[in-house]
């Protein structure tokens, strides 16, 4: 699952909301950064 992040206020915007209108619903900023779901990576130290 991916989300968008507003470059102005830094809030996360759900994909559904961003699809309707590429605009931050919180501050109205129009540049959103696509954010990938974090990939958990576990590294074992031997
Ligand atoms: Zn915003």
mmCIF file of the protein (N, C-alpha, C, O) and its ligand, coordinates in Angstrom:
data_MODEL
# 
_entry.id   MODEL 
# 
loop_
_entity.id 
_entity.type 
_entity.pdbx_number_of_molecules 
1 polymer     1 
2 non-polymer 1 
# 
_entity_poly.entity_id                      1 
_entity_poly.type                           'polypeptide(L)' 
_entity_poly.nstd_linkage                   no 
_entity_poly.nstd_monomer                   no 
_entity_poly.pdbx_seq_one_letter_code       
;(UNK)(UNK)(UNK)(UNK)(UNK)(UNK)(UNK)(UNK)(UNK)(UNK)(UNK)(UNK)(UNK)(UNK)(UNK)(UNK)
(UNK)(UNK)(UNK)(UNK)(UNK)(UNK)(UNK)(UNK)(UNK)(UNK)(UNK)(UNK)(UNK)(UNK)(UNK)(UNK)
(UNK)(UNK)(UNK)(UNK)(UNK)(UNK)(UNK)(UNK)(UNK)(UNK)(UNK)(UNK)(UNK)(UNK)
;
_entity_poly.pdbx_seq_one_letter_code_can   XXXXXXXXXXXXXXXXXXXXXXXXXXXXXXXXXXXXXXXXXXXXXX 
_entity_poly.pdbx_strand_id                 A 
# 
loop_
_entity_poly_seq.entity_id 
_entity_poly_seq.num 
_entity_poly_seq.mon_id 
_entity_poly_seq.hetero 
1 1  UNK n 
1 2  UNK n 
1 3  UNK n 
1 4  UNK n 
1 5  UNK n 
1 6  UNK n 
1 7  UNK n 
1 8  UNK n 
1 9  UNK n 
1 10 UNK n 
1 11 UNK n 
1 12 UNK n 
1 13 UNK n 
1 14 UNK n 
1 15 UNK n 
1 16 UNK n 
1 17 UNK n 
1 18 UNK n 
1 19 UNK n 
1 20 UNK n 
1 21 UNK n 
1 22 UNK n 
1 23 UNK n 
1 24 UNK n 
1 25 UNK n 
1 26 UNK n 
1 27 UNK n 
1 28 UNK n 
1 29 UNK n 
1 30 UNK n 
1 31 UNK n 
1 32 UNK n 
1 33 UNK n 
1 34 UNK n 
1 35 UNK n 
1 36 UNK n 
1 37 UNK n 
1 38 UNK n 
1 39 UNK n 
1 40 UNK n 
1 41 UNK n 
1 42 UNK n 
1 43 UNK n 
1 44 UNK n 
1 45 UNK n 
1 46 UNK n 
# 
loop_
_struct_asym.id 
_struct_asym.entity_id 
A 1 
B 2 
# 
loop_
_chem_comp.id 
_chem_comp.type 
_chem_comp.mon_nstd_flag 
UNK 'L-peptide linking' . 
ZN  non-polymer         . 
# 
_pdbx_entity_nonpoly.entity_id   2 
_pdbx_entity_nonpoly.name        ? 
_pdbx_entity_nonpoly.comp_id     ZN 
# 
_pdbx_nonpoly_scheme.asym_id         B 
_pdbx_nonpoly_scheme.entity_id       2 
_pdbx_nonpoly_scheme.mon_id          ZN 
_pdbx_nonpoly_scheme.ndb_seq_num     1 
_pdbx_nonpoly_scheme.pdb_seq_num     101 
_pdbx_nonpoly_scheme.auth_seq_num    101 
_pdbx_nonpoly_scheme.pdb_mon_id      ZN 
_pdbx_nonpoly_scheme.auth_mon_id     ZN 
_pdbx_nonpoly_scheme.pdb_strand_id   A 
_pdbx_nonpoly_scheme.pdb_ins_code    . 
# 
loop_
_atom_site.group_PDB 
_atom_site.id 
_atom_site.type_symbol 
_atom_site.label_atom_id 
_atom_site.label_alt_id 
_atom_site.label_comp_id 
_atom_site.label_asym_id 
_atom_site.label_entity_id 
_atom_site.label_seq_id 
_atom_site.pdbx_PDB_ins_code 
_atom_site.Cartn_x 
_atom_site.Cartn_y 
_atom_site.Cartn_z 
_atom_site.occupancy 
_atom_site.B_iso_or_equiv 
_atom_site.pdbx_formal_charge 
_atom_site.auth_seq_id 
_atom_site.auth_comp_id 
_atom_site.auth_asym_id 
_atom_site.auth_atom_id 
_atom_site.pdbx_PDB_model_num 
ATOM   1   N  N  . UNK A 1 1  ? 0.845  -1.185  0.000  1.00 0.00 ? 1   UNK A N  1 
ATOM   2   C  CA . UNK A 1 1  ? 0.000  0.000   0.000  1.00 0.00 ? 1   UNK A CA 1 
ATOM   3   C  C  . UNK A 1 1  ? 0.887  1.244   0.000  1.00 0.00 ? 1   UNK A C  1 
ATOM   4   O  O  . UNK A 1 1  ? 1.857  1.336   0.753  1.00 0.00 ? 1   UNK A O  1 
ATOM   5   N  N  . UNK A 1 2  ? 0.539  2.182   -0.847 1.00 0.00 ? 2   UNK A N  1 
ATOM   6   C  CA . UNK A 1 2  ? 1.344  3.393   -0.876 1.00 0.00 ? 2   UNK A CA 1 
ATOM   7   C  C  . UNK A 1 2  ? 0.511  4.589   -0.471 1.00 0.00 ? 2   UNK A C  1 
ATOM   8   O  O  . UNK A 1 2  ? -0.705 4.619   -0.659 1.00 0.00 ? 2   UNK A O  1 
ATOM   9   N  N  . UNK A 1 3  ? 1.170  5.544   0.069  1.00 0.00 ? 3   UNK A N  1 
ATOM   10  C  CA . UNK A 1 3  ? 0.493  6.761   0.480  1.00 0.00 ? 3   UNK A CA 1 
ATOM   11  C  C  . UNK A 1 3  ? 1.238  7.955   -0.095 1.00 0.00 ? 3   UNK A C  1 
ATOM   12  O  O  . UNK A 1 3  ? 2.368  7.836   -0.568 1.00 0.00 ? 3   UNK A O  1 
ATOM   13  N  N  . UNK A 1 4  ? 0.599  9.080   -0.044 1.00 0.00 ? 4   UNK A N  1 
ATOM   14  C  CA . UNK A 1 4  ? 1.234  10.297  -0.487 1.00 0.00 ? 4   UNK A CA 1 
ATOM   15  C  C  . UNK A 1 4  ? 1.520  11.160  0.724  1.00 0.00 ? 4   UNK A C  1 
ATOM   16  O  O  . UNK A 1 4  ? 0.817  11.113  1.733  1.00 0.00 ? 4   UNK A O  1 
ATOM   17  N  N  . UNK A 1 5  ? 2.560  11.941  0.594  1.00 0.00 ? 5   UNK A N  1 
ATOM   18  C  CA . UNK A 1 5  ? 2.915  12.823  1.686  1.00 0.00 ? 5   UNK A CA 1 
ATOM   19  C  C  . UNK A 1 5  ? 2.995  14.252  1.163  1.00 0.00 ? 5   UNK A C  1 
ATOM   20  O  O  . UNK A 1 5  ? 3.612  14.515  0.131  1.00 0.00 ? 5   UNK A O  1 
ATOM   21  N  N  . UNK A 1 6  ? 2.378  15.150  1.875  1.00 0.00 ? 6   UNK A N  1 
ATOM   22  C  CA . UNK A 1 6  ? 2.388  16.549  1.458  1.00 0.00 ? 6   UNK A CA 1 
ATOM   23  C  C  . UNK A 1 6  ? 3.770  17.139  1.707  1.00 0.00 ? 6   UNK A C  1 
ATOM   24  O  O  . UNK A 1 6  ? 4.356  16.963  2.775  1.00 0.00 ? 6   UNK A O  1 
ATOM   25  N  N  . UNK A 1 7  ? 4.277  17.841  0.699  1.00 0.00 ? 7   UNK A N  1 
ATOM   26  C  CA . UNK A 1 7  ? 5.610  18.433  0.846  1.00 0.00 ? 7   UNK A CA 1 
ATOM   27  C  C  . UNK A 1 7  ? 5.577  19.685  1.715  1.00 0.00 ? 7   UNK A C  1 
ATOM   28  O  O  . UNK A 1 7  ? 6.611  20.148  2.196  1.00 0.00 ? 7   UNK A O  1 
ATOM   29  N  N  . UNK A 1 8  ? 4.400  20.216  1.908  1.00 0.00 ? 8   UNK A N  1 
ATOM   30  C  CA . UNK A 1 8  ? 4.291  21.438  2.690  1.00 0.00 ? 8   UNK A CA 1 
ATOM   31  C  C  . UNK A 1 8  ? 4.102  21.167  4.176  1.00 0.00 ? 8   UNK A C  1 
ATOM   32  O  O  . UNK A 1 8  ? 4.874  21.644  5.008  1.00 0.00 ? 8   UNK A O  1 
ATOM   33  N  N  . UNK A 1 9  ? 3.065  20.394  4.498  1.00 0.00 ? 9   UNK A N  1 
ATOM   34  C  CA . UNK A 1 9  ? 2.785  20.170  5.912  1.00 0.00 ? 9   UNK A CA 1 
ATOM   35  C  C  . UNK A 1 9  ? 3.268  18.818  6.404  1.00 0.00 ? 9   UNK A C  1 
ATOM   36  O  O  . UNK A 1 9  ? 3.322  18.571  7.609  1.00 0.00 ? 9   UNK A O  1 
ATOM   37  N  N  . UNK A 1 10 ? 3.621  17.942  5.467  1.00 0.00 ? 10  UNK A N  1 
ATOM   38  C  CA . UNK A 1 10 ? 4.190  16.663  5.862  1.00 0.00 ? 10  UNK A CA 1 
ATOM   39  C  C  . UNK A 1 10 ? 3.184  15.622  6.291  1.00 0.00 ? 10  UNK A C  1 
ATOM   40  O  O  . UNK A 1 10 ? 3.552  14.554  6.780  1.00 0.00 ? 10  UNK A O  1 
ATOM   41  N  N  . UNK A 1 11 ? 1.905  15.933  6.108  1.00 0.00 ? 11  UNK A N  1 
ATOM   42  C  CA . UNK A 1 11 ? 0.894  14.951  6.506  1.00 0.00 ? 11  UNK A CA 1 
ATOM   43  C  C  . UNK A 1 11 ? 0.747  13.893  5.434  1.00 0.00 ? 11  UNK A C  1 
ATOM   44  O  O  . UNK A 1 11 ? 0.989  14.130  4.250  1.00 0.00 ? 11  UNK A O  1 
ATOM   45  N  N  . UNK A 1 12 ? 0.346  12.725  5.883  1.00 0.00 ? 12  UNK A N  1 
ATOM   46  C  CA . UNK A 1 12 ? 0.160  11.626  4.951  1.00 0.00 ? 12  UNK A CA 1 
ATOM   47  C  C  . UNK A 1 12 ? -1.251 11.647  4.405  1.00 0.00 ? 12  UNK A C  1 
ATOM   48  O  O  . UNK A 1 12 ? -2.220 11.815  5.145  1.00 0.00 ? 12  UNK A O  1 
ATOM   49  N  N  . UNK A 1 13 ? -1.350 11.476  3.108  1.00 0.00 ? 13  UNK A N  1 
ATOM   50  C  CA . UNK A 1 13 ? -2.638 11.496  2.439  1.00 0.00 ? 13  UNK A CA 1 
ATOM   51  C  C  . UNK A 1 13 ? -2.896 10.117  1.850  1.00 0.00 ? 13  UNK A C  1 
ATOM   52  O  O  . UNK A 1 13 ? -2.078 9.603   1.087  1.00 0.00 ? 13  UNK A O  1 
ATOM   53  N  N  . UNK A 1 14 ? -4.034 9.516   2.202  1.00 0.00 ? 14  UNK A N  1 
ATOM   54  C  CA . UNK A 1 14 ? -4.349 8.200   1.661  1.00 0.00 ? 14  UNK A CA 1 
ATOM   55  C  C  . UNK A 1 14 ? -4.478 8.237   0.145  1.00 0.00 ? 14  UNK A C  1 
ATOM   56  O  O  . UNK A 1 14 ? -4.876 9.244   -0.439 1.00 0.00 ? 14  UNK A O  1 
ATOM   57  N  N  . UNK A 1 15 ? -4.134 7.124   -0.470 1.00 0.00 ? 15  UNK A N  1 
ATOM   58  C  CA . UNK A 1 15 ? -4.126 7.041   -1.928 1.00 0.00 ? 15  UNK A CA 1 
ATOM   59  C  C  . UNK A 1 15 ? -5.475 7.421   -2.529 1.00 0.00 ? 15  UNK A C  1 
ATOM   60  O  O  . UNK A 1 15 ? -5.528 8.108   -3.549 1.00 0.00 ? 15  UNK A O  1 
ATOM   61  N  N  . UNK A 1 16 ? -6.547 6.987   -1.912 1.00 0.00 ? 16  UNK A N  1 
ATOM   62  C  CA . UNK A 1 16 ? -7.880 7.284   -2.422 1.00 0.00 ? 16  UNK A CA 1 
ATOM   63  C  C  . UNK A 1 16 ? -8.138 8.775   -2.485 1.00 0.00 ? 16  UNK A C  1 
ATOM   64  O  O  . UNK A 1 16 ? -8.720 9.285   -3.443 1.00 0.00 ? 16  UNK A O  1 
ATOM   65  N  N  . UNK A 1 17 ? -7.699 9.454   -1.462 1.00 0.00 ? 17  UNK A N  1 
ATOM   66  C  CA . UNK A 1 17 ? -7.900 10.900  -1.393 1.00 0.00 ? 17  UNK A CA 1 
ATOM   67  C  C  . UNK A 1 17 ? -7.063 11.596  -2.457 1.00 0.00 ? 17  UNK A C  1 
ATOM   68  O  O  . UNK A 1 17 ? -7.519 12.556  -3.078 1.00 0.00 ? 17  UNK A O  1 
ATOM   69  N  N  . UNK A 1 18 ? -5.868 11.128  -2.666 1.00 0.00 ? 18  UNK A N  1 
ATOM   70  C  CA . UNK A 1 18 ? -4.968 11.752  -3.625 1.00 0.00 ? 18  UNK A CA 1 
ATOM   71  C  C  . UNK A 1 18 ? -5.415 11.493  -5.057 1.00 0.00 ? 18  UNK A C  1 
ATOM   72  O  O  . UNK A 1 18 ? -5.144 12.294  -5.951 1.00 0.00 ? 18  UNK A O  1 
ATOM   73  N  N  . UNK A 1 19 ? -6.100 10.373  -5.274 1.00 0.00 ? 19  UNK A N  1 
ATOM   74  C  CA . UNK A 1 19 ? -6.565 10.049  -6.620 1.00 0.00 ? 19  UNK A CA 1 
ATOM   75  C  C  . UNK A 1 19 ? -7.670 10.988  -7.058 1.00 0.00 ? 19  UNK A C  1 
ATOM   76  O  O  . UNK A 1 19 ? -7.752 11.382  -8.221 1.00 0.00 ? 19  UNK A O  1 
ATOM   77  N  N  . UNK A 1 20 ? -8.514 11.335  -6.110 1.00 0.00 ? 20  UNK A N  1 
ATOM   78  C  CA . UNK A 1 20 ? -9.642 12.224  -6.403 1.00 0.00 ? 20  UNK A CA 1 
ATOM   79  C  C  . UNK A 1 20 ? -9.139 13.587  -6.840 1.00 0.00 ? 20  UNK A C  1 
ATOM   80  O  O  . UNK A 1 20 ? -9.605 14.168  -7.820 1.00 0.00 ? 20  UNK A O  1 
ATOM   81  N  N  . UNK A 1 21 ? -8.193 14.064  -6.095 1.00 0.00 ? 21  UNK A N  1 
ATOM   82  C  CA . UNK A 1 21 ? -7.637 15.376  -6.386 1.00 0.00 ? 21  UNK A CA 1 
ATOM   83  C  C  . UNK A 1 21 ? -6.223 15.426  -5.870 1.00 0.00 ? 21  UNK A C  1 
ATOM   84  O  O  . UNK A 1 21 ? -5.968 15.225  -4.682 1.00 0.00 ? 21  UNK A O  1 
ATOM   85  N  N  . UNK A 1 22 ? -5.292 15.701  -6.790 1.00 0.00 ? 22  UNK A N  1 
ATOM   86  C  CA . UNK A 1 22 ? -3.891 15.758  -6.352 1.00 0.00 ? 22  UNK A CA 1 
ATOM   87  C  C  . UNK A 1 22 ? -3.713 17.076  -5.605 1.00 0.00 ? 22  UNK A C  1 
ATOM   88  O  O  . UNK A 1 22 ? -3.297 18.096  -6.155 1.00 0.00 ? 22  UNK A O  1 
ATOM   89  N  N  . UNK A 1 23 ? -4.047 16.997  -4.346 1.00 0.00 ? 23  UNK A N  1 
ATOM   90  C  CA . UNK A 1 23 ? -3.995 18.189  -3.526 1.00 0.00 ? 23  UNK A CA 1 
ATOM   91  C  C  . UNK A 1 23 ? -4.074 17.782  -2.061 1.00 0.00 ? 23  UNK A C  1 
ATOM   92  O  O  . UNK A 1 23 ? -4.799 16.853  -1.704 1.00 0.00 ? 23  UNK A O  1 
ATOM   93  N  N  . UNK A 1 24 ? -3.358 18.452  -1.254 1.00 0.00 ? 24  UNK A N  1 
ATOM   94  C  CA . UNK A 1 24 ? -3.389 18.121  0.157  1.00 0.00 ? 24  UNK A CA 1 
ATOM   95  C  C  . UNK A 1 24 ? -4.705 18.576  0.773  1.00 0.00 ? 24  UNK A C  1 
ATOM   96  O  O  . UNK A 1 24 ? -5.047 19.756  0.694  1.00 0.00 ? 24  UNK A O  1 
ATOM   97  N  N  . UNK A 1 25 ? -5.444 17.664  1.381  1.00 0.00 ? 25  UNK A N  1 
ATOM   98  C  CA . UNK A 1 25 ? -6.719 18.037  1.988  1.00 0.00 ? 25  UNK A CA 1 
ATOM   99  C  C  . UNK A 1 25 ? -6.555 18.875  3.252  1.00 0.00 ? 25  UNK A C  1 
ATOM   100 O  O  . UNK A 1 25 ? -7.522 19.455  3.747  1.00 0.00 ? 25  UNK A O  1 
ATOM   101 N  N  . UNK A 1 26 ? -5.353 18.935  3.765  1.00 0.00 ? 26  UNK A N  1 
ATOM   102 C  CA . UNK A 1 26 ? -5.125 19.661  5.007  1.00 0.00 ? 26  UNK A CA 1 
ATOM   103 C  C  . UNK A 1 26 ? -4.732 21.109  4.768  1.00 0.00 ? 26  UNK A C  1 
ATOM   104 O  O  . UNK A 1 26 ? -5.248 22.012  5.426  1.00 0.00 ? 26  UNK A O  1 
ATOM   105 N  N  . UNK A 1 27 ? -3.827 21.333  3.834  1.00 0.00 ? 27  UNK A N  1 
ATOM   106 C  CA . UNK A 1 27 ? -3.344 22.692  3.628  1.00 0.00 ? 27  UNK A CA 1 
ATOM   107 C  C  . UNK A 1 27 ? -3.549 23.183  2.201  1.00 0.00 ? 27  UNK A C  1 
ATOM   108 O  O  . UNK A 1 27 ? -3.338 24.360  1.912  1.00 0.00 ? 27  UNK A O  1 
ATOM   109 N  N  . UNK A 1 28 ? -3.962 22.280  1.302  1.00 0.00 ? 28  UNK A N  1 
ATOM   110 C  CA . UNK A 1 28 ? -4.247 22.728  -0.060 1.00 0.00 ? 28  UNK A CA 1 
ATOM   111 C  C  . UNK A 1 28 ? -3.038 22.739  -0.978 1.00 0.00 ? 28  UNK A C  1 
ATOM   112 O  O  . UNK A 1 28 ? -3.142 23.128  -2.141 1.00 0.00 ? 28  UNK A O  1 
ATOM   113 N  N  . UNK A 1 29 ? -1.911 22.322  -0.469 1.00 0.00 ? 29  UNK A N  1 
ATOM   114 C  CA . UNK A 1 29 ? -0.694 22.287  -1.268 1.00 0.00 ? 29  UNK A CA 1 
ATOM   115 C  C  . UNK A 1 29 ? -0.819 21.242  -2.375 1.00 0.00 ? 29  UNK A C  1 
ATOM   116 O  O  . UNK A 1 29 ? -1.426 20.188  -2.190 1.00 0.00 ? 29  UNK A O  1 
ATOM   117 N  N  . UNK A 1 30 ? -0.231 21.558  -3.528 1.00 0.00 ? 30  UNK A N  1 
ATOM   118 C  CA . UNK A 1 30 ? -0.466 20.666  -4.658 1.00 0.00 ? 30  UNK A CA 1 
ATOM   119 C  C  . UNK A 1 30 ? 0.707  19.780  -5.031 1.00 0.00 ? 30  UNK A C  1 
ATOM   120 O  O  . UNK A 1 30 ? 0.661  19.089  -6.049 1.00 0.00 ? 30  UNK A O  1 
ATOM   121 N  N  . UNK A 1 31 ? 1.733  19.788  -4.243 1.00 0.00 ? 31  UNK A N  1 
ATOM   122 C  CA . UNK A 1 31 ? 2.845  18.896  -4.536 1.00 0.00 ? 31  UNK A CA 1 
ATOM   123 C  C  . UNK A 1 31 ? 2.875  17.799  -3.478 1.00 0.00 ? 31  UNK A C  1 
ATOM   124 O  O  . UNK A 1 31 ? 3.151  18.028  -2.300 1.00 0.00 ? 31  UNK A O  1 
ATOM   125 N  N  . UNK A 1 32 ? 2.580  16.608  -3.958 1.00 0.00 ? 32  UNK A N  1 
ATOM   126 C  CA . UNK A 1 32 ? 2.567  15.473  -3.044 1.00 0.00 ? 32  UNK A CA 1 
ATOM   127 C  C  . UNK A 1 32 ? 3.678  14.512  -3.416 1.00 0.00 ? 32  UNK A C  1 
ATOM   128 O  O  . UNK A 1 32 ? 3.971  14.278  -4.589 1.00 0.00 ? 32  UNK A O  1 
ATOM   129 N  N  . UNK A 1 33 ? 4.265  13.982  -2.409 1.00 0.00 ? 33  UNK A N  1 
ATOM   130 C  CA . UNK A 1 33 ? 5.348  13.041  -2.613 1.00 0.00 ? 33  UNK A CA 1 
ATOM   131 C  C  . UNK A 1 33 ? 4.810  11.634  -2.437 1.00 0.00 ? 33  UNK A C  1 
ATOM   132 O  O  . UNK A 1 33 ? 4.177  11.311  -1.432 1.00 0.00 ? 33  UNK A O  1 
ATOM   133 N  N  . UNK A 1 34 ? 5.072  10.813  -3.426 1.00 0.00 ? 34  UNK A N  1 
ATOM   134 C  CA . UNK A 1 34 ? 4.614  9.442   -3.298 1.00 0.00 ? 34  UNK A CA 1 
ATOM   135 C  C  . UNK A 1 34 ? 5.559  8.695   -2.362 1.00 0.00 ? 34  UNK A C  1 
ATOM   136 O  O  . UNK A 1 34 ? 6.783  8.729   -2.491 1.00 0.00 ? 34  UNK A O  1 
ATOM   137 N  N  . UNK A 1 35 ? 4.933  8.040   -1.440 1.00 0.00 ? 35  UNK A N  1 
ATOM   138 C  CA . UNK A 1 35 ? 5.720  7.382   -0.419 1.00 0.00 ? 35  UNK A CA 1 
ATOM   139 C  C  . UNK A 1 35 ? 5.464  5.890   -0.481 1.00 0.00 ? 35  UNK A C  1 
ATOM   140 O  O  . UNK A 1 35 ? 4.318  5.441   -0.472 1.00 0.00 ? 35  UNK A O  1 
ATOM   141 N  N  . UNK A 1 36 ? 6.517  5.148   -0.543 1.00 0.00 ? 36  UNK A N  1 
ATOM   142 C  CA . UNK A 1 36 ? 6.363  3.692   -0.592 1.00 0.00 ? 36  UNK A CA 1 
ATOM   143 C  C  . UNK A 1 36 ? 6.195  3.143   0.817  1.00 0.00 ? 36  UNK A C  1 
ATOM   144 O  O  . UNK A 1 36 ? 6.700  3.702   1.790  1.00 0.00 ? 36  UNK A O  1 
ATOM   145 N  N  . UNK A 1 37 ? 5.496  2.070   0.894  1.00 0.00 ? 37  UNK A N  1 
ATOM   146 C  CA . UNK A 1 37 ? 5.360  1.415   2.185  1.00 0.00 ? 37  UNK A CA 1 
ATOM   147 C  C  . UNK A 1 37 ? 6.733  0.931   2.616  1.00 0.00 ? 37  UNK A C  1 
ATOM   148 O  O  . UNK A 1 37 ? 7.485  0.353   1.832  1.00 0.00 ? 37  UNK A O  1 
ATOM   149 N  N  . UNK A 1 38 ? 7.031  1.172   3.844  1.00 0.00 ? 38  UNK A N  1 
ATOM   150 C  CA . UNK A 1 38 ? 8.361  0.791   4.328  1.00 0.00 ? 38  UNK A CA 1 
ATOM   151 C  C  . UNK A 1 38 ? 8.561  -0.716  4.282  1.00 0.00 ? 38  UNK A C  1 
ATOM   152 O  O  . UNK A 1 38 ? 7.694  -1.504  4.660  1.00 0.00 ? 38  UNK A O  1 
ATOM   153 N  N  . UNK A 1 39 ? 9.711  -1.066  3.816  1.00 0.00 ? 39  UNK A N  1 
ATOM   154 C  CA . UNK A 1 39 ? 10.045 -2.487  3.742  1.00 0.00 ? 39  UNK A CA 1 
ATOM   155 C  C  . UNK A 1 39 ? 10.877 -2.843  4.965  1.00 0.00 ? 39  UNK A C  1 
ATOM   156 O  O  . UNK A 1 39 ? 11.950 -2.296  5.220  1.00 0.00 ? 39  UNK A O  1 
ATOM   157 N  N  . UNK A 1 40 ? 10.335 -3.761  5.680  1.00 0.00 ? 40  UNK A N  1 
ATOM   158 C  CA . UNK A 1 40 ? 11.055 -4.170  6.872  1.00 0.00 ? 40  UNK A CA 1 
ATOM   159 C  C  . UNK A 1 40 ? 12.180 -5.122  6.502  1.00 0.00 ? 40  UNK A C  1 
ATOM   160 O  O  . UNK A 1 40 ? 11.997 -6.125  5.812  1.00 0.00 ? 40  UNK A O  1 
ATOM   161 N  N  . UNK A 1 41 ? 13.288 -4.774  6.973  1.00 0.00 ? 41  UNK A N  1 
ATOM   162 C  CA . UNK A 1 41 ? 14.440 -5.622  6.651  1.00 0.00 ? 41  UNK A CA 1 
ATOM   163 C  C  . UNK A 1 41 ? 15.176 -5.949  7.949  1.00 0.00 ? 41  UNK A C  1 
ATOM   164 O  O  . UNK A 1 41 ? 15.663 -5.076  8.668  1.00 0.00 ? 41  UNK A O  1 
ATOM   165 N  N  . UNK A 1 42 ? 15.225 -7.194  8.193  1.00 0.00 ? 42  UNK A N  1 
ATOM   166 C  CA . UNK A 1 42 ? 15.907 -7.586  9.407  1.00 0.00 ? 42  UNK A CA 1 
ATOM   167 C  C  . UNK A 1 42 ? 17.247 -8.211  9.070  1.00 0.00 ? 42  UNK A C  1 
ATOM   168 O  O  . UNK A 1 42 ? 17.353 -9.125  8.252  1.00 0.00 ? 42  UNK A O  1 
ATOM   169 N  N  . UNK A 1 43 ? 18.221 -7.706  9.703  1.00 0.00 ? 43  UNK A N  1 
ATOM   170 C  CA . UNK A 1 43 ? 19.563 -8.240  9.460  1.00 0.00 ? 43  UNK A CA 1 
ATOM   171 C  C  . UNK A 1 43 ? 20.093 -8.827  10.757 1.00 0.00 ? 43  UNK A C  1 
ATOM   172 O  O  . UNK A 1 43 ? 20.106 -8.185  11.807 1.00 0.00 ? 43  UNK A O  1 
ATOM   173 N  N  . UNK A 1 44 ? 20.507 -10.012 10.644 1.00 0.00 ? 44  UNK A N  1 
ATOM   174 C  CA . UNK A 1 44 ? 21.049 -10.647 11.836 1.00 0.00 ? 44  UNK A CA 1 
ATOM   175 C  C  . UNK A 1 44 ? 22.563 -10.490 11.876 1.00 0.00 ? 44  UNK A C  1 
ATOM   176 O  O  . UNK A 1 44 ? 23.270 -10.772 10.909 1.00 0.00 ? 44  UNK A O  1 
ATOM   177 N  N  . UNK A 1 45 ? 23.005 -10.056 12.970 1.00 0.00 ? 45  UNK A N  1 
ATOM   178 C  CA . UNK A 1 45 ? 24.455 -9.961  13.149 1.00 0.00 ? 45  UNK A CA 1 
ATOM   179 C  C  . UNK A 1 45 ? 24.977 -11.297 13.642 1.00 0.00 ? 45  UNK A C  1 
ATOM   180 O  O  . UNK A 1 45 ? 24.503 -11.855 14.632 1.00 0.00 ? 45  UNK A O  1 
ATOM   181 N  N  . UNK A 1 46 ? 25.927 -11.769 12.946 1.00 0.00 ? 46  UNK A N  1 
ATOM   182 C  CA . UNK A 1 46 ? 26.461 -13.089 13.351 1.00 0.00 ? 46  UNK A CA 1 
ATOM   183 C  C  . UNK A 1 46 ? 27.716 -12.882 14.196 1.00 0.00 ? 46  UNK A C  1 
ATOM   184 O  O  . UNK A 1 46 ? 28.328 -13.852 14.642 1.00 0.00 ? 46  UNK A O  1 
HETATM 185 ZN ZN . ZN  B 2 .  ? -0.428 19.719  3.277  1.00 0.00 ? 101 ZN  A ZN 1 
# 
